[in-house]
Amino acid sequence: MIKNITVLLGVLAAVASLSLADSAPEASAQDTKKMVQNNFVETAQKGVKLSGYVDAGYSYNFTGTSPAKSTVNGRFGSDTAQKGDFNLYAVKIALEKALTSENTAQAGFRTDVMIGEDANYLSNRTNVNDGTNNDQNSNALFLEQAYVAIRAPVGNGWDFKVGKFVAIIGYEVVERPANMNVTYGLLWQQYPLFYTGVLSSYKFDEYLDGKLGVVNGSNDDNNTNTAGSGDGCSVIAALNVTAPGGNANWNNNIQYSTNPENDTAVSTSANSTFVGGAQPSSSGSMVIYNSWGNWAPKFASNKLLLAFDSVLGSYNSTTVATTWYGAAAYAKYQFNDWFSLASRGEYLGSNNAGKFGVNGSTTTQGTTNASHATGNNLWEYTLTAGFNVIDNLLIRAEYRLDWGSGAVGGSAGVANSDTAAVSGSGGPAHYAGAEIVYSF
């Protein structure tokens, strides 16, 4: 009898505990953990690290709503939202098992995923804001990287990335918080974003390292968008020189593509034949040379950082030949542990509307504009104040000014449409914004 009573009390206690689990969040979480303990991803595995950030902010563009497409040409999509706009720029999650420093046969991986308004344009920069902010989409998903890393114990160690990885060209990177400024620059907007293929890296010594790879082409997971036919590919290479002491480096990158590139500029025209728009039917080739560097003068006690970025690109086909070029200068001064000030000045130009499609001319398109004498000229200056409030929390405020041929308004990115040239205001276009970032 006593034994039966004991069993009954035990059952009642179990029922009571389940009721408490339903009403108490902590107890419920613990019970859920027990239920799924045999179905999980082992993030505590040795060498595997989870990191990322949440990036949100507010931007205001003083460009009005007339003409209908009064976007600022040369700016990234989420940086040209009309009037005032709260932004969820990105939630980034990176999972990685990095290669160790040992020169032994080993393997690892890295996967980067971004969700937010930036992801909407990173996955397809041909999305162009139409003056109504309809393209702003914080639910978009962008797979930035997903590759296998391999080290062959040859010489000092020969590393390989196989899969999808970020482009090697340019000083600025995809992650906003890692750049000196909140908004993306003019040059960055024209650079490739990612490749799919194979990239090898080798460090000759502490001063010299290089990269060499073969990929499908820029911003494409396959080769079908390179000229729409044929087996297009790109060869990429880089050589980096590090100064003695490690406080300066000079990086040189080159990319040669056997066919027209995909999505390296903004386009809204179904008939455009410039790089980044609808792919031309003719074959062609693209060459990009990029040189950038940075220097932290020792006399400034690591408080001052100076940098530059430059590019020279050429695209040739049976329908259009375009040369484009640009330069950027950066400076950042860290006044103390919590406050910094950074600035950026840029120029981007081309000999015709065949690259980034902002002409400023009212003549007809076609053969005449293919050799447009005055070309395109865009300028911008940005000033950014940074506040490192507490660990892992960054707040930045920014002012930006854009001007140049057809810098504001018109049909952004439309070029060689065989009807009329792109028109628009030369600016200036003012921007003010703020950003808050928590990294983990």
N, C-alpha and C positions, 0 to 999 in steps of 0.2 A: 504494500500500500504506500509506504513512504517513498519507495523507488518510483512509483507511478506519479506521485505528487511532484517529485523532483523533476521528472521528465516534463510534466505539464508546465511547471514554472519556467523551465528552460525554453519551451516553445513560446510561452507568453513573452519572455524577455526578448526572444529573437524578433517576434512581431513588433514589439515596442521599439526595438532598435531600428527596424525598417521604417517605421513611422517617423522616427526622429530623422532618419536619413532623407526622407522626402521633404522635411520642413527646414532642416539645418543645412545651409550651403556647404560648410566645410565637411560635414559627414557625408553629404551627397557626393562631393568631389572625391572623397576617399573611397567610397563604394564604387564609383565609376572607374576609378583607377584600378581597383581590384578586378572589375569585370573585363577590362581591356588589357590586362597585364600580359596577355599572350598575343596581342595584336598591336605592335608599335614599331616605330623606327628608332633604332638605337643611336640617338644623337650624342650619347656619352662615349661612343667608341673612340678609342685613342687616336688622336690626330685629326678627327673630324670636328669642324667648327661651324657654328651657325652665327651669322652676323647680319647686320642691315641697319636700316634707319626709317624713320617716318618724317616726311618733309611736307610742310603745309605753309600757306602764306596768303598774302593779299596783294593784288596788282591793280594799278590804275593807269590806263592809257588815255592821254589827252588828244585823241585823234578824231573824236566826233563820230557821226554816223552817215556823213555824206562826203563823197559818193558812197554807194551801197557797200562797196568792198573797201573800206578805209583802213585796212590792215597796214602794218608797217612791214614793207618788204625787206627780207633779210633776217627778220626775227623768227625764232622758233614758234610753232603754233600756239603753245600755251603761254607764250610771252607777249602775244599780240591780241589777247582777249579784249573786246571793246569795253571802254569805260571801266567801272570798278568791278572786281571779280575776286571772290575768295577761291583759293586753289588748293586742292589736294594734289600736289605735284607728284609725289611718289611714295609708295610703301615698298621698300626694297628688302628682299630676303636673299641671302647668299649662303650656300652650303658648300663647304670645301674641305678636302683633304689635300693639303699642300705638300709638295715635295720637300724633303728635309735638305739640309746643307751637305749631307754626306754624298760623296761621289760613288754611289752604288746603284745597281739596277733596282728601280722602284717605280711605282705608279701611284697616281692620285686622280682627283677630279675636281671640278668646280661647276656650280650651277647658280646663275643669278636670275631672279625673277623680279619684275617691277609691275606694280599695279597703281594706276592713277592717271591724271590728265597727261602727264608726260608720256606715259606708255602709249596713249592713243596716237601720238605723233611720232614717237620713236619707231613704232611698228610700220608706219606709213606716213612719211613726211609730205606726201602729195595731198593730205588732208589740209585744207586751207580755210581758215576762219572767214566766214562770209559777212561779217558785220553784225550777226545776231547771236554769236557765241554758241551756235547749235553744235559745233564740233567739240566743245569741251565735254569730256567724258571721263569721270574719275573711276569708272568701272572697267576701263580697258586693261588688257594684260599684255606684257611684253617680255619675251624670253630673251634676255640680254646675252647670256652666255650659257653654254652647256658643252663641256669638253672633257676629254680624258687627257691627263698629263702623264708623260712617260720620260724617264731619264735613262739614257744609255751611258754606262761608265766608260766613255771614250774621251781621252784627254782630260780636260777639266770638268767634264760632264756635259753631255749633249741632250738638251731638253726638247720635247715635242708636245704640241697641243694638237689634238685631233677632234674636230667637231665644230662648234660655233663659238667664236670669240670676238672680242671688240677689235676695232680697227687700230692699226699701229700709227696712223697719221694724225697729227695735231697735238697741240699743247693741252687744250681743254679735253675733258672726258665726259662720259655720259652722265655720271653722278653729279648733280648740281652742287651738293655740299663740299665736294672735293675741289671745285674750281674757286678761283679768287672772287668771282662775282656770282650773283644770283641768276641773272639771265645768261643765256648762251650767246656766244659771240657770232659775228658775221662769218668768219672763216669756218668755225665749227659747223655752222648750218650747211655749208657746202661740202664738208668732208664726208667720206664713207663712215658709217657707224659700226658695222660688224661684217664679218666674213664667215663663210662655212668652208672648211678645208683643212689643210695641214700647215702648221707654223713651227719651224725649228728655231731654237735659240742656243747661242754658244757664247760663253764668257772667256775671251782669250787671256785676259789678266784683269787686274783691278782697275785698269784705265780704259779698256776697250771691250765692247761686246756687240754682237750682231744678231740679226734675225733674217730668215729666208723662208718663204712659204709659197704655196700654190693654193688658190681658192677659186670658188665659183665666180666671184665678182662681188661688188659692193652691195650690201644690204639685201641679199637674196640667199635663200636656203637652197636654191638650185640654179641651174644655168639657163633655164628656159627664157628668162627675161633679158638676156643679153642678145639684142638684135632680133629676138623672137624666133630665131632658128640657128642651127649650127651648134657647135660644141665650144661655147665661149668659156674663157677662164681668165684669171688675173694672176700675175706674179708680183709678190710684195717682198720688199727687202728693207732693212734698217741697219744703221751703224751708229752706235752711241759712244761718245768720248766723255769720260769722267775726269775732271781735273784732280791733281794731287791734293789730298785733303778732303775730297768729296763734297766741296761746297759749290761746285759748278759742273754742268754737263751740257753737251751739245749733241743733239739728236738729228740724224738725217734719214729721211724715209722716201721711198720711191714705190710707185705702183704702176704697172703696165697691164692694161686690159685689152684683150684681143677683139672685143666687141663693145658697142655702146654700153655704158654703165646704167645700172638701175637705181632710181630714186636717190640721186645725190644732189638734187635741188628741188625746189617747190614747183609744182605745176598744177594748173587747173584746166588746161586745154587738152582736149582729146586729139587735137591735130598737131600739137607741138612736137618739134623734132629736136629739141635741145636735151641735153643729158639730164635725166631725172624725170622727164615727162613720159608721154606715151612713146614706146620704143619705135625708132625709125626703122623702115623696111630695109634700108641699105646697111651694109657692113661698115665698120669703122674701128677706130682704136682710141684709147684714152691713156695719157701719161700724166701722172701727178708727182711732182717733187715737193717735198715738205721739209723745212728745216726749222727747228725750235731749240731753245735752250733756256736755262735759268742760272742765276748766280746769287748766292747769299754772301755778301762781302763780310769778311771776318772782322773788319774794323767796326761793323755795326752790331757785333755780338749776337748774330743770328736773328736780329729784329727786322732786318730789311731783306726783301726778296725781289729781285728784278728778273723779268723774263721777256722773251720775244717769240713770235710765231710768224712764219712766212710760207707762202705757197705759190707755185707756178704750175698751171695745168694746161693741157692741150687736148682737144678732141677733134678728130678728123673723120669725115665720112664723105660719101659722094654727094651729099646734100648740103652740108654745112661744115665749116671749120671755125673753131672757137679757141681763143687763148684767154685764160683768166688768171688773175694774180691778186695777191693781197698780202698785207702785213699787219701785225698787231704788237703792241707793247704793253707790258703789265708791270705794276709796282705795288708792293704791299709792305706796310710797316706795322709791326706789332709793338704798340706803345707800352703795354704791360700785359699781365697774364690774362686780362679779360677784355681788352679793347684793341681793335686793329682797324686800319683804313687801307682800302685797296682801290686801284684805278686801272682802267683799260681803255686804250684808244686803238681803233681799227680802221683800215681802208680795204675795200674790196672792189676790184674793177675787172672789166673784160673788154675785148675789142668789138663785141657785138652782143645781141640779145640771146645768143645760143647757149648760155650757161645758166644764169639765174634769171633771165627773162625780164629784167626791168630796163626799159629802153628810154623812156622820157621823150621820145620822138613821135611826131604825128604823121610821118611818111608811111607809105605802105610797106608791108612785110615782103618776104620773098628774097630774091637775089640781092636786091639793094641793101637790105638790112643784114644780110649774111656777111657783108663787109662794111658794116656801119662804122664810119670813121671815128665818131666821138665816143662810141661804146657806152658802157655802164660804169657808174661810180657811186659807191655807197660808203658812208662814213658813220661812225658811232663813237660816243664817249660815255663811259660808265664810272660811277663813283659808289663804292660800297663800304658801309661801316659794319664791322662785326663785333658781336658781344658774346664772349664765352662765359655765360652766367654761372653755370655749375658744370660738373663733370658730365660729359655726353650731351650737353644742351647748348646749341648754337642759335643765336638770333642775329639776323642781318637785315639792314635797311639799305635801299638802293635807289639811286637816280640815274636815268639813262636818257641820252639824247641821240637821235638818228636823223640823218639828212643825206641828200644825194639825188641823182637822177631818178625820177619816178619812185622816190622812197616811200611815199604814202599814197594810198588810194589806187584806183584803177583795178585791173584784174591781176592780182599778184601772181607773178610767175608765168604768165602767158607770153609765149614767144614764138615767132615764126608761124603764126596761125594763117598766113597767106591772105589775110584780109586787112587788118589794121594793127598798128603798133600799140604797145602798151603805153598808156598815158597815166599821169598822176602827178601829185604835188611833190616838190623837192623837199618838203618839210619846212621847218624842223618838227620832229615828233618827240614829245616828252613822255617819260615813263617814271612812275614812282611805285615802289613796292617794298614789301617786308616778307621775311621768311623765318620760320622756326623749325629747327631740326633736332630730333632726338635720335642718337645713334646707339646701337647695342652690338 
